[in-house]
């Protein structure tokens, strides 16, 4: 349900806060969806899952470190509120 709620929110023009985003990433990691010990996967598949997990963990850490005050979301919102007239004369 979480993924559906996030996609619905994004489709309505809203962005999650950094806290919501990192909580979602950590939920994915805890959920078992990306379990590298799954024996039904090949060795390459398990390695790919390990790499993906490491990538998700790094994104969550960087988001908290670099965007703890939701600066990116604020920038996107401010940008969406601008009214820029790009007049071109040929």
C-alpha positions as CSV (number, residue, x, y, z in Angstrom):
1,X,0.0,0.0,0.0
2,X,2.8,2.4,0.7
3,X,4.1,2.4,-2.9
4,X,0.6,3.1,-4.2
5,X,0.1,6.0,-1.7
6,X,3.4,7.5,-2.8
7,X,2.7,7.2,-6.5
8,X,-0.8,8.7,-5.9
9,X,0.7,11.6,-4.0
10,X,3.3,12.2,-6.7
11,X,0.7,12.1,-9.4
12,X,-1.3,14.8,-7.5
13,X,1.8,17.1,-7.6
14,X,3.1,16.6,-4.1
15,X,6.6,15.7,-3.1
16,X,7.4,13.7,0.1
17,X,9.5,15.3,2.7
18,X,13.1,13.9,3.1
19,X,11.9,12.1,6.2
20,X,9.1,10.4,4.4
21,X,11.3,9.5,1.5
22,X,14.0,8.0,3.7
23,X,11.4,6.2,5.8
24,X,10.0,4.6,2.6
25,X,13.5,3.5,1.5
26,X,14.2,2.0,4.9
27,X,10.8,0.2,4.7
28,X,11.8,-1.3,1.4
29,X,15.0,-2.6,2.9
30,X,13.2,-4.1,5.9
31,X,10.3,-5.6,3.9
32,X,12.2,-8.6,2.6
33,X,11.5,-7.6,-1.0
34,X,15.3,-7.2,-1.5
35,X,16.5,-10.2,0.4
36,X,19.9,-11.2,-0.9
37,X,19.9,-14.6,0.8
38,X,17.0,-15.8,-1.4
39,X,18.2,-19.2,-2.7
40,X,15.8,-19.0,-5.7
41,X,18.1,-16.3,-7.1
42,X,21.2,-17.1,-9.0
43,X,24.6,-15.9,-7.6
44,X,24.5,-13.0,-10.0
45,X,20.9,-12.2,-8.9
46,X,21.9,-12.2,-5.2
47,X,24.9,-10.0,-6.0
48,X,22.6,-7.6,-7.9
49,X,20.2,-7.4,-4.9
50,X,23.2,-6.7,-2.5
51,X,24.3,-3.9,-4.8
52,X,20.8,-2.5,-5.1
53,X,20.4,-2.6,-1.3
54,X,23.7,-0.7,-0.9
55,X,22.6,1.8,-3.4
56,X,19.3,2.4,-1.6
57,X,21.1,2.8,1.7
58,X,23.5,5.3,0.2
59,X,20.6,7.3,-1.3
60,X,18.8,7.4,2.1
61,X,22.0,8.5,3.9
62,X,22.8,11.2,1.3
63,X,19.2,12.5,1.4
64,X,19.3,12.9,5.1
65,X,22.7,14.5,5.0
66,X,22.3,16.8,2.0
67,X,18.6,17.5,2.1
68,X,17.6,17.3,5.8
69,X,15.6,20.5,5.6
70,X,13.8,19.6,2.4
71,X,15.7,22.2,0.3
72,X,15.2,20.2,-2.9
73,X,11.4,20.0,-2.4
74,X,11.3,23.7,-1.6
75,X,13.2,24.6,-4.7
76,X,10.9,22.5,-6.9
77,X,7.9,24.1,-5.3
78,X,9.3,27.6,-5.8
79,X,10.2,26.8,-9.4
80,X,6.7,25.6,-10.0
81,X,5.2,28.8,-8.8
82,X,7.2,31.1,-11.1
83,X,5.7,32.7,-14.1
84,X,8.4,33.2,-16.7
85,X,7.7,34.7,-20.0
86,X,10.2,33.5,-22.6
87,X,9.7,35.8,-25.5
88,X,11.6,35.1,-28.7
89,X,12.0,37.4,-31.6
90,X,13.1,36.0,-34.8
